[in-house]
Amino acid sequence: MTASGQPRIIIFTGASCPWCGRVKDYLKEKRFRFREVNVERDPDGARELQRRNIRGVPVVLINNFPIVGFDKEKIDKLLGIK
């Protein structure tokens, strides 16, 4: 959790990824703040996914726990969304 009480959320995205847009829209709708890392423009972000042995986007890191794809059930569970 951050100092504001919100979980730390980072979304790894790609420019032509429709699911990346959906996960961002969903989190905005639920009023969660997040940092976006476009792996096509950010070599450090791309290396981070390689280090985690993850090959696709979107990847949502919630308090450092990775969720690959737009897995709404897992996102809801980690964020306490009913």
mmCIF file of the N, C-alpha and C atoms, coordinates in Angstrom:
data_MODEL
# 
_entry.id   MODEL 
# 
loop_
_atom_site.group_PDB 
_atom_site.id 
_atom_site.type_symbol 
_atom_site.label_atom_id 
_atom_site.label_alt_id 
_atom_site.label_comp_id 
_atom_site.label_asym_id 
_atom_site.label_entity_id 
_atom_site.label_seq_id 
_atom_site.pdbx_PDB_ins_code 
_atom_site.Cartn_x 
_atom_site.Cartn_y 
_atom_site.Cartn_z 
_atom_site.occupancy 
_atom_site.B_iso_or_equiv 
_atom_site.pdbx_formal_charge 
_atom_site.auth_seq_id 
_atom_site.auth_comp_id 
_atom_site.auth_asym_id 
_atom_site.auth_atom_id 
_atom_site.pdbx_PDB_model_num 
ATOM 1   N N  . MET A 1 1  ? 0.837   -1.187  0.000   1.00 0.00 ? 1  MET A N  1 
ATOM 2   C CA . MET A 1 1  ? 0.000   0.000   0.000   1.00 0.00 ? 1  MET A CA 1 
ATOM 3   C C  . MET A 1 1  ? 0.881   1.250   0.000   1.00 0.00 ? 1  MET A C  1 
ATOM 4   N N  . THR A 1 2  ? 0.379   2.280   -0.602  1.00 0.00 ? 2  THR A N  1 
ATOM 5   C CA . THR A 1 2  ? 1.095   3.544   -0.588  1.00 0.00 ? 2  THR A CA 1 
ATOM 6   C C  . THR A 1 2  ? 0.688   4.336   0.651   1.00 0.00 ? 2  THR A C  1 
ATOM 7   N N  . ALA A 1 3  ? 1.318   5.473   0.847   1.00 0.00 ? 3  ALA A N  1 
ATOM 8   C CA . ALA A 1 3  ? 1.011   6.306   2.005   1.00 0.00 ? 3  ALA A CA 1 
ATOM 9   C C  . ALA A 1 3  ? -0.454  6.751   2.007   1.00 0.00 ? 3  ALA A C  1 
ATOM 10  N N  . SER A 1 4  ? -1.053  6.864   0.818   1.00 0.00 ? 4  SER A N  1 
ATOM 11  C CA . SER A 1 4  ? -2.450  7.298   0.721   1.00 0.00 ? 4  SER A CA 1 
ATOM 12  C C  . SER A 1 4  ? -3.426  6.165   1.030   1.00 0.00 ? 4  SER A C  1 
ATOM 13  N N  . GLY A 1 5  ? -2.907  4.961   1.248   1.00 0.00 ? 5  GLY A N  1 
ATOM 14  C CA . GLY A 1 5  ? -3.785  3.824   1.517   1.00 0.00 ? 5  GLY A CA 1 
ATOM 15  C C  . GLY A 1 5  ? -4.195  3.075   0.262   1.00 0.00 ? 5  GLY A C  1 
ATOM 16  N N  . GLN A 1 6  ? -3.851  3.626   -0.890  1.00 0.00 ? 6  GLN A N  1 
ATOM 17  C CA . GLN A 1 6  ? -4.161  2.948   -2.143  1.00 0.00 ? 6  GLN A CA 1 
ATOM 18  C C  . GLN A 1 6  ? -3.086  1.916   -2.435  1.00 0.00 ? 6  GLN A C  1 
ATOM 19  N N  . PRO A 1 7  ? -3.456  0.810   -3.058  1.00 0.00 ? 7  PRO A N  1 
ATOM 20  C CA . PRO A 1 7  ? -2.441  -0.154  -3.465  1.00 0.00 ? 7  PRO A CA 1 
ATOM 21  C C  . PRO A 1 7  ? -1.549  0.439   -4.552  1.00 0.00 ? 7  PRO A C  1 
ATOM 22  N N  . ARG A 1 8  ? -0.344  -0.089  -4.654  1.00 0.00 ? 8  ARG A N  1 
ATOM 23  C CA . ARG A 1 8  ? 0.579   0.343   -5.711  1.00 0.00 ? 8  ARG A CA 1 
ATOM 24  C C  . ARG A 1 8  ? 0.249   -0.478  -6.958  1.00 0.00 ? 8  ARG A C  1 
ATOM 25  N N  . ILE A 1 9  ? -0.173  0.208   -8.024  1.00 0.00 ? 9  ILE A N  1 
ATOM 26  C CA . ILE A 1 9  ? -0.589  -0.470  -9.256  1.00 0.00 ? 9  ILE A CA 1 
ATOM 27  C C  . ILE A 1 9  ? 0.257   0.047   -10.417 1.00 0.00 ? 9  ILE A C  1 
ATOM 28  N N  . ILE A 1 10 ? 0.868   -0.892  -11.123 1.00 0.00 ? 10 ILE A N  1 
ATOM 29  C CA . ILE A 1 10 ? 1.610   -0.578  -12.345 1.00 0.00 ? 10 ILE A CA 1 
ATOM 30  C C  . ILE A 1 10 ? 1.033   -1.458  -13.444 1.00 0.00 ? 10 ILE A C  1 
ATOM 31  N N  . ILE A 1 11 ? 0.735   -0.852  -14.593 1.00 0.00 ? 11 ILE A N  1 
ATOM 32  C CA . ILE A 1 11 ? 0.224   -1.612  -15.730 1.00 0.00 ? 11 ILE A CA 1 
ATOM 33  C C  . ILE A 1 11 ? 1.252   -1.541  -16.852 1.00 0.00 ? 11 ILE A C  1 
ATOM 34  N N  . PHE A 1 12 ? 1.727   -2.703  -17.272 1.00 0.00 ? 12 PHE A N  1 
ATOM 35  C CA . PHE A 1 12 ? 2.626   -2.795  -18.420 1.00 0.00 ? 12 PHE A CA 1 
ATOM 36  C C  . PHE A 1 12 ? 1.753   -2.963  -19.653 1.00 0.00 ? 12 PHE A C  1 
ATOM 37  N N  . THR A 1 13 ? 1.943   -2.078  -20.634 1.00 0.00 ? 13 THR A N  1 
ATOM 38  C CA . THR A 1 13 ? 1.079   -2.043  -21.811 1.00 0.00 ? 13 THR A CA 1 
ATOM 39  C C  . THR A 1 13 ? 1.887   -2.033  -23.098 1.00 0.00 ? 13 THR A C  1 
ATOM 40  N N  . GLY A 1 14 ? 1.156   -2.179  -24.198 1.00 0.00 ? 14 GLY A N  1 
ATOM 41  C CA . GLY A 1 14 ? 1.706   -2.025  -25.538 1.00 0.00 ? 14 GLY A CA 1 
ATOM 42  C C  . GLY A 1 14 ? 0.746   -1.178  -26.352 1.00 0.00 ? 14 GLY A C  1 
ATOM 43  N N  . ALA A 1 15 ? 1.241   -0.528  -27.379 1.00 0.00 ? 15 ALA A N  1 
ATOM 44  C CA . ALA A 1 15 ? 0.449   0.429   -28.154 1.00 0.00 ? 15 ALA A CA 1 
ATOM 45  C C  . ALA A 1 15 ? -0.751  -0.208  -28.859 1.00 0.00 ? 15 ALA A C  1 
ATOM 46  N N  . SER A 1 16 ? -0.591  -1.402  -29.385 1.00 0.00 ? 16 SER A N  1 
ATOM 47  C CA . SER A 1 16 ? -1.668  -2.001  -30.179 1.00 0.00 ? 16 SER A CA 1 
ATOM 48  C C  . SER A 1 16 ? -2.452  -3.054  -29.389 1.00 0.00 ? 16 SER A C  1 
ATOM 49  N N  . CYS A 1 17 ? -2.482  -2.924  -28.073 1.00 0.00 ? 17 CYS A N  1 
ATOM 50  C CA . CYS A 1 17 ? -3.106  -3.927  -27.212 1.00 0.00 ? 17 CYS A CA 1 
ATOM 51  C C  . CYS A 1 17 ? -4.488  -3.457  -26.751 1.00 0.00 ? 17 CYS A C  1 
ATOM 52  N N  . PRO A 1 18 ? -5.569  -4.027  -27.297 1.00 0.00 ? 18 PRO A N  1 
ATOM 53  C CA . PRO A 1 18 ? -6.907  -3.590  -26.880 1.00 0.00 ? 18 PRO A CA 1 
ATOM 54  C C  . PRO A 1 18 ? -7.215  -3.919  -25.412 1.00 0.00 ? 18 PRO A C  1 
ATOM 55  N N  . TRP A 1 19 ? -6.681  -5.021  -24.904 1.00 0.00 ? 19 TRP A N  1 
ATOM 56  C CA . TRP A 1 19 ? -6.941  -5.392  -23.505 1.00 0.00 ? 19 TRP A CA 1 
ATOM 57  C C  . TRP A 1 19 ? -6.254  -4.444  -22.538 1.00 0.00 ? 19 TRP A C  1 
ATOM 58  N N  . CYS A 1 20 ? -5.169  -3.828  -22.973 1.00 0.00 ? 20 CYS A N  1 
ATOM 59  C CA . CYS A 1 20 ? -4.489  -2.835  -22.137 1.00 0.00 ? 20 CYS A CA 1 
ATOM 60  C C  . CYS A 1 20 ? -5.427  -1.649  -21.880 1.00 0.00 ? 20 CYS A C  1 
ATOM 61  N N  . GLY A 1 21 ? -6.090  -1.197  -22.909 1.00 0.00 ? 21 GLY A N  1 
ATOM 62  C CA . GLY A 1 21 ? -7.049  -0.102  -22.764 1.00 0.00 ? 21 GLY A CA 1 
ATOM 63  C C  . GLY A 1 21 ? -8.208  -0.483  -21.865 1.00 0.00 ? 21 GLY A C  1 
ATOM 64  N N  . ARG A 1 22 ? -8.667  -1.715  -21.981 1.00 0.00 ? 22 ARG A N  1 
ATOM 65  C CA . ARG A 1 22 ? -9.794  -2.158  -21.156 1.00 0.00 ? 22 ARG A CA 1 
ATOM 66  C C  . ARG A 1 22 ? -9.427  -2.201  -19.681 1.00 0.00 ? 22 ARG A C  1 
ATOM 67  N N  . VAL A 1 23 ? -8.241  -2.709  -19.376 1.00 0.00 ? 23 VAL A N  1 
ATOM 68  C CA . VAL A 1 23 ? -7.845  -2.776  -17.963 1.00 0.00 ? 23 VAL A CA 1 
ATOM 69  C C  . VAL A 1 23 ? -7.642  -1.370  -17.399 1.00 0.00 ? 23 VAL A C  1 
ATOM 70  N N  . LYS A 1 24 ? -7.089  -0.452  -18.185 1.00 0.00 ? 24 LYS A N  1 
ATOM 71  C CA . LYS A 1 24 ? -6.923  0.934   -17.720 1.00 0.00 ? 24 LYS A CA 1 
ATOM 72  C C  . LYS A 1 24 ? -8.279  1.581   -17.480 1.00 0.00 ? 24 LYS A C  1 
ATOM 73  N N  . ASP A 1 25 ? -9.205  1.394   -18.415 1.00 0.00 ? 25 ASP A N  1 
ATOM 74  C CA . ASP A 1 25 ? -10.556 1.952   -18.259 1.00 0.00 ? 25 ASP A CA 1 
ATOM 75  C C  . ASP A 1 25 ? -11.243 1.395   -17.019 1.00 0.00 ? 25 ASP A C  1 
ATOM 76  N N  . TYR A 1 26 ? -11.079 0.105   -16.779 1.00 0.00 ? 26 TYR A N  1 
ATOM 77  C CA . TYR A 1 26 ? -11.713 -0.531  -15.621 1.00 0.00 ? 26 TYR A CA 1 
ATOM 78  C C  . TYR A 1 26 ? -11.181 0.061   -14.318 1.00 0.00 ? 26 TYR A C  1 
ATOM 79  N N  . LEU A 1 27 ? -9.865  0.219   -14.225 1.00 0.00 ? 27 LEU A N  1 
ATOM 80  C CA . LEU A 1 27 ? -9.281  0.766   -13.000 1.00 0.00 ? 27 LEU A CA 1 
ATOM 81  C C  . LEU A 1 27 ? -9.657  2.236   -12.808 1.00 0.00 ? 27 LEU A C  1 
ATOM 82  N N  . LYS A 1 28 ? -9.741  2.994   -13.902 1.00 0.00 ? 28 LYS A N  1 
ATOM 83  C CA . LYS A 1 28 ? -10.189 4.388   -13.803 1.00 0.00 ? 28 LYS A CA 1 
ATOM 84  C C  . LYS A 1 28 ? -11.638 4.439   -13.321 1.00 0.00 ? 28 LYS A C  1 
ATOM 85  N N  . GLU A 1 29 ? -12.471 3.560   -13.870 1.00 0.00 ? 29 GLU A N  1 
ATOM 86  C CA . GLU A 1 29 ? -13.881 3.502   -13.477 1.00 0.00 ? 29 GLU A CA 1 
ATOM 87  C C  . GLU A 1 29 ? -14.019 3.215   -11.971 1.00 0.00 ? 29 GLU A C  1 
ATOM 88  N N  . LYS A 1 30 ? -13.137 2.381   -11.460 1.00 0.00 ? 30 LYS A N  1 
ATOM 89  C CA . LYS A 1 30 ? -13.160 2.017   -10.034 1.00 0.00 ? 30 LYS A CA 1 
ATOM 90  C C  . LYS A 1 30 ? -12.379 3.008   -9.175  1.00 0.00 ? 30 LYS A C  1 
ATOM 91  N N  . ARG A 1 31 ? -11.861 4.052   -9.818  1.00 0.00 ? 31 ARG A N  1 
ATOM 92  C CA . ARG A 1 31 ? -11.147 5.150   -9.150  1.00 0.00 ? 31 ARG A CA 1 
ATOM 93  C C  . ARG A 1 31 ? -9.830  4.735   -8.490  1.00 0.00 ? 31 ARG A C  1 
ATOM 94  N N  . PHE A 1 32 ? -9.119  3.855   -9.154  1.00 0.00 ? 32 PHE A N  1 
ATOM 95  C CA . PHE A 1 32 ? -7.785  3.483   -8.683  1.00 0.00 ? 32 PHE A CA 1 
ATOM 96  C C  . PHE A 1 32 ? -6.754  4.204   -9.529  1.00 0.00 ? 32 PHE A C  1 
ATOM 97  N N  . ARG A 1 33 ? -5.738  4.733   -8.876  1.00 0.00 ? 33 ARG A N  1 
ATOM 98  C CA . ARG A 1 33 ? -4.628  5.365   -9.578  1.00 0.00 ? 33 ARG A CA 1 
ATOM 99  C C  . ARG A 1 33 ? -3.618  4.286   -9.939  1.00 0.00 ? 33 ARG A C  1 
ATOM 100 N N  . PHE A 1 34 ? -2.952  4.483   -11.063 1.00 0.00 ? 34 PHE A N  1 
ATOM 101 C CA . PHE A 1 34 ? -1.948  3.524   -11.504 1.00 0.00 ? 34 PHE A CA 1 
ATOM 102 C C  . PHE A 1 34 ? -0.901  4.245   -12.323 1.00 0.00 ? 34 PHE A C  1 
ATOM 103 N N  . ARG A 1 35 ? 0.226   3.570   -12.468 1.00 0.00 ? 35 ARG A N  1 
ATOM 104 C CA . ARG A 1 35 ? 1.296   4.062   -13.348 1.00 0.00 ? 35 ARG A CA 1 
ATOM 105 C C  . ARG A 1 35 ? 1.336   3.134   -14.543 1.00 0.00 ? 35 ARG A C  1 
ATOM 106 N N  . GLU A 1 36 ? 1.377   3.714   -15.732 1.00 0.00 ? 36 GLU A N  1 
ATOM 107 C CA . GLU A 1 36 ? 1.441   2.924   -16.962 1.00 0.00 ? 36 GLU A CA 1 
ATOM 108 C C  . GLU A 1 36 ? 2.875   2.895   -17.471 1.00 0.00 ? 36 GLU A C  1 
ATOM 109 N N  . VAL A 1 37 ? 3.319   1.708   -17.864 1.00 0.00 ? 37 VAL A N  1 
ATOM 110 C CA . VAL A 1 37 ? 4.638   1.531   -18.466 1.00 0.00 ? 37 VAL A CA 1 
ATOM 111 C C  . VAL A 1 37 ? 4.421   0.873   -19.826 1.00 0.00 ? 37 VAL A C  1 
ATOM 112 N N  . ASN A 1 38 ? 4.650   1.638   -20.900 1.00 0.00 ? 38 ASN A N  1 
ATOM 113 C CA . ASN A 1 38 ? 4.526   1.095   -22.248 1.00 0.00 ? 38 ASN A CA 1 
ATOM 114 C C  . ASN A 1 38 ? 5.852   0.412   -22.584 1.00 0.00 ? 38 ASN A C  1 
ATOM 115 N N  . VAL A 1 39 ? 5.817   -0.911  -22.697 1.00 0.00 ? 39 VAL A N  1 
ATOM 116 C CA . VAL A 1 39 ? 7.057   -1.676  -22.885 1.00 0.00 ? 39 VAL A CA 1 
ATOM 117 C C  . VAL A 1 39 ? 7.692   -1.438  -24.255 1.00 0.00 ? 39 VAL A C  1 
ATOM 118 N N  . GLU A 1 40 ? 6.943   -0.870  -25.195 1.00 0.00 ? 40 GLU A N  1 
ATOM 119 C CA . GLU A 1 40 ? 7.508   -0.558  -26.501 1.00 0.00 ? 40 GLU A CA 1 
ATOM 120 C C  . GLU A 1 40 ? 8.376   0.695   -26.433 1.00 0.00 ? 40 GLU A C  1 
ATOM 121 N N  . ARG A 1 41 ? 8.089   1.579   -25.488 1.00 0.00 ? 41 ARG A N  1 
ATOM 122 C CA . ARG A 1 41 ? 8.837   2.832   -25.359 1.00 0.00 ? 41 ARG A CA 1 
ATOM 123 C C  . ARG A 1 41 ? 9.770   2.849   -24.158 1.00 0.00 ? 41 ARG A C  1 
ATOM 124 N N  . ASP A 1 42 ? 9.600   1.903   -23.250 1.00 0.00 ? 42 ASP A N  1 
ATOM 125 C CA . ASP A 1 42 ? 10.377  1.898   -22.011 1.00 0.00 ? 42 ASP A CA 1 
ATOM 126 C C  . ASP A 1 42 ? 11.186  0.603   -21.911 1.00 0.00 ? 42 ASP A C  1 
ATOM 127 N N  . PRO A 1 43 ? 12.472  0.650   -22.289 1.00 0.00 ? 43 PRO A N  1 
ATOM 128 C CA . PRO A 1 43 ? 13.293  -0.563  -22.264 1.00 0.00 ? 43 PRO A CA 1 
ATOM 129 C C  . PRO A 1 43 ? 13.403  -1.174  -20.861 1.00 0.00 ? 43 PRO A C  1 
ATOM 130 N N  . ASP A 1 44 ? 13.401  -0.335  -19.827 1.00 0.00 ? 44 ASP A N  1 
ATOM 131 C CA . ASP A 1 44 ? 13.458  -0.870  -18.459 1.00 0.00 ? 44 ASP A CA 1 
ATOM 132 C C  . ASP A 1 44 ? 12.198  -1.663  -18.130 1.00 0.00 ? 44 ASP A C  1 
ATOM 133 N N  . GLY A 1 45 ? 11.061  -1.173  -18.604 1.00 0.00 ? 45 GLY A N  1 
ATOM 134 C CA . GLY A 1 45 ? 9.803   -1.893  -18.399 1.00 0.00 ? 45 GLY A CA 1 
ATOM 135 C C  . GLY A 1 45 ? 9.809   -3.233  -19.114 1.00 0.00 ? 45 GLY A C  1 
ATOM 136 N N  . ALA A 1 46 ? 10.308  -3.248  -20.340 1.00 0.00 ? 46 ALA A N  1 
ATOM 137 C CA . ALA A 1 46 ? 10.400  -4.496  -21.098 1.00 0.00 ? 46 ALA A CA 1 
ATOM 138 C C  . ALA A 1 46 ? 11.324  -5.488  -20.394 1.00 0.00 ? 46 ALA A C  1 
ATOM 139 N N  . ARG A 1 47 ? 12.440  -4.989  -19.875 1.00 0.00 ? 47 ARG A N  1 
ATOM 140 C CA . ARG A 1 47 ? 13.372  -5.862  -19.142 1.00 0.00 ? 47 ARG A CA 1 
ATOM 141 C C  . ARG A 1 47 ? 12.739  -6.407  -17.870 1.00 0.00 ? 47 ARG A C  1 
ATOM 142 N N  . GLU A 1 48 ? 11.921  -5.596  -17.208 1.00 0.00 ? 48 GLU A N  1 
ATOM 143 C CA . GLU A 1 48 ? 11.245  -6.056  -15.988 1.00 0.00 ? 48 GLU A CA 1 
ATOM 144 C C  . GLU A 1 48 ? 10.327  -7.244  -16.290 1.00 0.00 ? 48 GLU A C  1 
ATOM 145 N N  . LEU A 1 49 ? 9.594   -7.169  -17.401 1.00 0.00 ? 49 LEU A N  1 
ATOM 146 C CA . LEU A 1 49 ? 8.736   -8.306  -17.764 1.00 0.00 ? 49 LEU A CA 1 
ATOM 147 C C  . LEU A 1 49 ? 9.579   -9.521  -18.138 1.00 0.00 ? 49 LEU A C  1 
ATOM 148 N N  . GLN A 1 50 ? 10.683  -9.311  -18.838 1.00 0.00 ? 50 GLN A N  1 
ATOM 149 C CA . GLN A 1 50 ? 11.579  -10.425 -19.177 1.00 0.00 ? 50 GLN A CA 1 
ATOM 150 C C  . GLN A 1 50 ? 12.131  -11.062 -17.910 1.00 0.00 ? 50 GLN A C  1 
ATOM 151 N N  . ARG A 1 51 ? 12.508  -10.244 -16.947 1.00 0.00 ? 51 ARG A N  1 
ATOM 152 C CA . ARG A 1 51 ? 13.055  -10.739 -15.685 1.00 0.00 ? 51 ARG A CA 1 
ATOM 153 C C  . ARG A 1 51 ? 12.016  -11.617 -14.972 1.00 0.00 ? 51 ARG A C  1 
ATOM 154 N N  . ARG A 1 52 ? 10.762  -11.257 -15.106 1.00 0.00 ? 52 ARG A N  1 
ATOM 155 C CA . ARG A 1 52 ? 9.677   -12.028 -14.488 1.00 0.00 ? 52 ARG A CA 1 
ATOM 156 C C  . ARG A 1 52 ? 9.219   -13.188 -15.379 1.00 0.00 ? 52 ARG A C  1 
ATOM 157 N N  . ASN A 1 53 ? 9.870   -13.337 -16.526 1.00 0.00 ? 53 ASN A N  1 
ATOM 158 C CA . ASN A 1 53 ? 9.538   -14.387 -17.494 1.00 0.00 ? 53 ASN A CA 1 
ATOM 159 C C  . ASN A 1 53 ? 8.099   -14.260 -18.000 1.00 0.00 ? 53 ASN A C  1 
ATOM 160 N N  . ILE A 1 54 ? 7.666   -13.024 -18.239 1.00 0.00 ? 54 ILE A N  1 
ATOM 161 C CA . ILE A 1 54 ? 6.326   -12.739 -18.766 1.00 0.00 ? 54 ILE A CA 1 
ATOM 162 C C  . ILE A 1 54 ? 6.494   -12.219 -20.179 1.00 0.00 ? 54 ILE A C  1 
ATOM 163 N N  . ARG A 1 55 ? 5.726   -12.771 -21.101 1.00 0.00 ? 55 ARG A N  1 
ATOM 164 C CA . ARG A 1 55 ? 5.912   -12.457 -22.516 1.00 0.00 ? 55 ARG A CA 1 
ATOM 165 C C  . ARG A 1 55 ? 4.851   -11.556 -23.132 1.00 0.00 ? 55 ARG A C  1 
ATOM 166 N N  . GLY A 1 56 ? 3.725   -11.336 -22.474 1.00 0.00 ? 56 GLY A N  1 
ATOM 167 C CA . GLY A 1 56 ? 2.660   -10.562 -23.109 1.00 0.00 ? 56 GLY A CA 1 
ATOM 168 C C  . GLY A 1 56 ? 2.184   -9.419  -22.236 1.00 0.00 ? 56 GLY A C  1 
ATOM 169 N N  . VAL A 1 57 ? 1.324   -8.589  -22.798 1.00 0.00 ? 57 VAL A N  1 
ATOM 170 C CA . VAL A 1 57 ? 0.684   -7.497  -22.072 1.00 0.00 ? 57 VAL A CA 1 
ATOM 171 C C  . VAL A 1 57 ? -0.820  -7.614  -22.273 1.00 0.00 ? 57 VAL A C  1 
ATOM 172 N N  . PRO A 1 58 ? -1.617  -7.054  -21.432 1.00 0.00 ? 58 PRO A N  1 
ATOM 173 C CA . PRO A 1 58 ? -1.257  -6.268  -20.271 1.00 0.00 ? 58 PRO A CA 1 
ATOM 174 C C  . PRO A 1 58 ? -0.797  -7.139  -19.105 1.00 0.00 ? 58 PRO A C  1 
ATOM 175 N N  . VAL A 1 59 ? 0.042   -6.537  -18.275 1.00 0.00 ? 59 VAL A N  1 
ATOM 176 C CA . VAL A 1 59 ? 0.417   -7.131  -16.994 1.00 0.00 ? 59 VAL A CA 1 
ATOM 177 C C  . VAL A 1 59 ? 0.110   -6.078  -15.947 1.00 0.00 ? 59 VAL A C  1 
ATOM 178 N N  . VAL A 1 60 ? -0.690  -6.464  -14.968 1.00 0.00 ? 60 VAL A N  1 
ATOM 179 C CA . VAL A 1 60 ? -1.058  -5.554  -13.887 1.00 0.00 ? 60 VAL A CA 1 
ATOM 180 C C  . VAL A 1 60 ? -0.298  -6.008  -12.644 1.00 0.00 ? 60 VAL A C  1 
ATOM 181 N N  . LEU A 1 61 ? 0.543   -5.126  -12.117 1.00 0.00 ? 61 LEU A N  1 
ATOM 182 C CA . LEU A 1 61 ? 1.226   -5.407  -10.848 1.00 0.00 ? 61 LEU A CA 1 
ATOM 183 C C  . LEU A 1 61 ? 0.453   -4.685  -9.752  1.00 0.00 ? 61 LEU A C  1 
ATOM 184 N N  . ILE A 1 62 ? -0.080  -5.445  -8.810  1.00 0.00 ? 62 ILE A N  1 
ATOM 185 C CA . ILE A 1 62 ? -0.778  -4.862  -7.671  1.00 0.00 ? 62 ILE A CA 1 
ATOM 186 C C  . ILE A 1 62 ? 0.038   -5.209  -6.439  1.00 0.00 ? 62 ILE A C  1 
ATOM 187 N N  . ASN A 1 63 ? 0.640   -4.187  -5.830  1.00 0.00 ? 63 ASN A N  1 
ATOM 188 C CA . ASN A 1 63 ? 1.554   -4.398  -4.705  1.00 0.00 ? 63 ASN A CA 1 
ATOM 189 C C  . ASN A 1 63 ? 2.575   -5.485  -5.039  1.00 0.00 ? 63 ASN A C  1 
ATOM 190 N N  . ASN A 1 64 ? 3.101   -5.411  -6.261  1.00 0.00 ? 64 ASN A N  1 
ATOM 191 C CA . ASN A 1 64 ? 4.150   -6.295  -6.775  1.00 0.00 ? 64 ASN A CA 1 
ATOM 192 C C  . ASN A 1 64 ? 3.671   -7.712  -7.114  1.00 0.00 ? 64 ASN A C  1 
ATOM 193 N N  . PHE A 1 65 ? 2.369   -7.977  -7.070  1.00 0.00 ? 65 PHE A N  1 
ATOM 194 C CA . PHE A 1 65 ? 1.828   -9.277  -7.468  1.00 0.00 ? 65 PHE A CA 1 
ATOM 195 C C  . PHE A 1 65 ? 1.371   -9.165  -8.917  1.00 0.00 ? 65 PHE A C  1 
ATOM 196 N N  . PRO A 1 66 ? 1.938   -9.976  -9.840  1.00 0.00 ? 66 PRO A N  1 
ATOM 197 C CA . PRO A 1 66 ? 1.595   -9.840  -11.258 1.00 0.00 ? 66 PRO A CA 1 
ATOM 198 C C  . PRO A 1 66 ? 0.321   -10.582 -11.648 1.00 0.00 ? 66 PRO A C  1 
ATOM 199 N N  . ILE A 1 67 ? -0.493  -9.901  -12.449 1.00 0.00 ? 67 ILE A N  1 
ATOM 200 C CA . ILE A 1 67 ? -1.664  -10.516 -13.080 1.00 0.00 ? 67 ILE A CA 1 
ATOM 201 C C  . ILE A 1 67 ? -1.468  -10.331 -14.578 1.00 0.00 ? 67 ILE A C  1 
ATOM 202 N N  . VAL A 1 68 ? -1.404  -11.445 -15.302 1.00 0.00 ? 68 VAL A N  1 
ATOM 203 C CA . VAL A 1 68 ? -1.181  -11.389 -16.744 1.00 0.00 ? 68 VAL A CA 1 
ATOM 204 C C  . VAL A 1 68 ? -2.540  -11.384 -17.436 1.00 0.00 ? 68 VAL A C  1 
ATOM 205 N N  . GLY A 1 69 ? -2.753  -10.391 -18.297 1.00 0.00 ? 69 GLY A N  1 
ATOM 206 C CA . GLY A 1 69 ? -4.028  -10.255 -18.983 1.00 0.00 ? 69 GLY A CA 1 
ATOM 207 C C  . GLY A 1 69 ? -5.021  -9.469  -18.136 1.00 0.00 ? 69 GLY A C  1 
ATOM 208 N N  . PHE A 1 70 ? -6.196  -9.247  -18.705 1.00 0.00 ? 70 PHE A N  1 
ATOM 209 C CA . PHE A 1 70 ? -7.249  -8.543  -17.978 1.00 0.00 ? 70 PHE A CA 1 
ATOM 210 C C  . PHE A 1 70 ? -8.089  -9.598  -17.270 1.00 0.00 ? 70 PHE A C  1 
ATOM 211 N N  . ASP A 1 71 ? -7.574  -10.051 -16.127 1.00 0.00 ? 71 ASP A N  1 
ATOM 212 C CA . ASP A 1 71 ? -8.257  -11.057 -15.302 1.00 0.00 ? 71 ASP A CA 1 
ATOM 213 C C  . ASP A 1 71 ? -9.018  -10.314 -14.211 1.00 0.00 ? 71 ASP A C  1 
ATOM 214 N N  . LYS A 1 72 ? -10.251 -9.927  -14.567 1.00 0.00 ? 72 LYS A N  1 
ATOM 215 C CA . LYS A 1 72 ? -11.054 -9.085  -13.686 1.00 0.00 ? 72 LYS A CA 1 
ATOM 216 C C  . LYS A 1 72 ? -11.261 -9.724  -12.314 1.00 0.00 ? 72 LYS A C  1 
ATOM 217 N N  . GLU A 1 73 ? -11.449 -11.027 -12.270 1.00 0.00 ? 73 GLU A N  1 
ATOM 218 C CA . GLU A 1 73 ? -11.678 -11.720 -10.995 1.00 0.00 ? 73 GLU A CA 1 
ATOM 219 C C  . GLU A 1 73 ? -10.476 -11.563 -10.055 1.00 0.00 ? 73 GLU A C  1 
ATOM 220 N N  . LYS A 1 74 ? -9.265  -11.754 -10.593 1.00 0.00 ? 74 LYS A N  1 
ATOM 221 C CA . LYS A 1 74 ? -8.060  -11.609 -9.773  1.00 0.00 ? 74 LYS A CA 1 
ATOM 222 C C  . LYS A 1 74 ? -7.839  -10.155 -9.361  1.00 0.00 ? 74 LYS A C  1 
ATOM 223 N N  . ILE A 1 75 ? -8.075  -9.240  -10.296 1.00 0.00 ? 75 ILE A N  1 
ATOM 224 C CA . ILE A 1 75 ? -7.917  -7.816  -9.989  1.00 0.00 ? 75 ILE A CA 1 
ATOM 225 C C  . ILE A 1 75 ? -8.875  -7.425  -8.868  1.00 0.00 ? 75 ILE A C  1 
ATOM 226 N N  . ASP A 1 76 ? -10.144 -7.829  -9.000  1.00 0.00 ? 76 ASP A N  1 
ATOM 227 C CA . ASP A 1 76 ? -11.141 -7.509  -7.980  1.00 0.00 ? 76 ASP A CA 1 
ATOM 228 C C  . ASP A 1 76 ? -10.749 -8.069  -6.628  1.00 0.00 ? 76 ASP A C  1 
ATOM 229 N N  . LYS A 1 77 ? -10.260 -9.287  -6.624  1.00 0.00 ? 77 LYS A N  1 
ATOM 230 C CA . LYS A 1 77 ? -9.889  -9.930  -5.357  1.00 0.00 ? 77 LYS A CA 1 
ATOM 231 C C  . LYS A 1 77 ? -8.743  -9.163  -4.681  1.00 0.00 ? 77 LYS A C  1 
ATOM 232 N N  . LEU A 1 78 ? -7.713  -8.838  -5.451  1.00 0.00 ? 78 LEU A N  1 
ATOM 233 C CA . LEU A 1 78 ? -6.555  -8.142  -4.872  1.00 0.00 ? 78 LEU A CA 1 
ATOM 234 C C  . LEU A 1 78 ? -6.883  -6.721  -4.426  1.00 0.00 ? 78 LEU A C  1 
ATOM 235 N N  . LEU A 1 79 ? -7.843  -6.091  -5.098  1.00 0.00 ? 79 LEU A N  1 
ATOM 236 C CA . LEU A 1 79 ? -8.188  -4.713  -4.762  1.00 0.00 ? 79 LEU A CA 1 
ATOM 237 C C  . LEU A 1 79 ? -9.385  -4.628  -3.820  1.00 0.00 ? 79 LEU A C  1 
ATOM 238 N N  . GLY A 1 80 ? -9.969  -5.772  -3.484  1.00 0.00 ? 80 GLY A N  1 
ATOM 239 C CA . GLY A 1 80 ? -11.113 -5.778  -2.575  1.00 0.00 ? 80 GLY A CA 1 
ATOM 240 C C  . GLY A 1 80 ? -12.378 -5.211  -3.200  1.00 0.00 ? 80 GLY A C  1 
ATOM 241 N N  . ILE A 1 81 ? -12.515 -5.374  -4.517  1.00 0.00 ? 81 ILE A N  1 
ATOM 242 C CA . ILE A 1 81 ? -13.708 -4.890  -5.223  1.00 0.00 ? 81 ILE A CA 1 
ATOM 243 C C  . ILE A 1 81 ? -14.781 -5.969  -5.149  1.00 0.00 ? 81 ILE A C  1 
ATOM 244 N N  . LYS A 1 82 ? -15.945 -5.587  -4.724  1.00 0.00 ? 82 LYS A N  1 
ATOM 245 C CA . LYS A 1 82 ? -17.070 -6.549  -4.617  1.00 0.00 ? 82 LYS A CA 1 
ATOM 246 C C  . LYS A 1 82 ? -17.851 -6.598  -5.898  1.00 0.00 ? 82 LYS A C  1 
# 
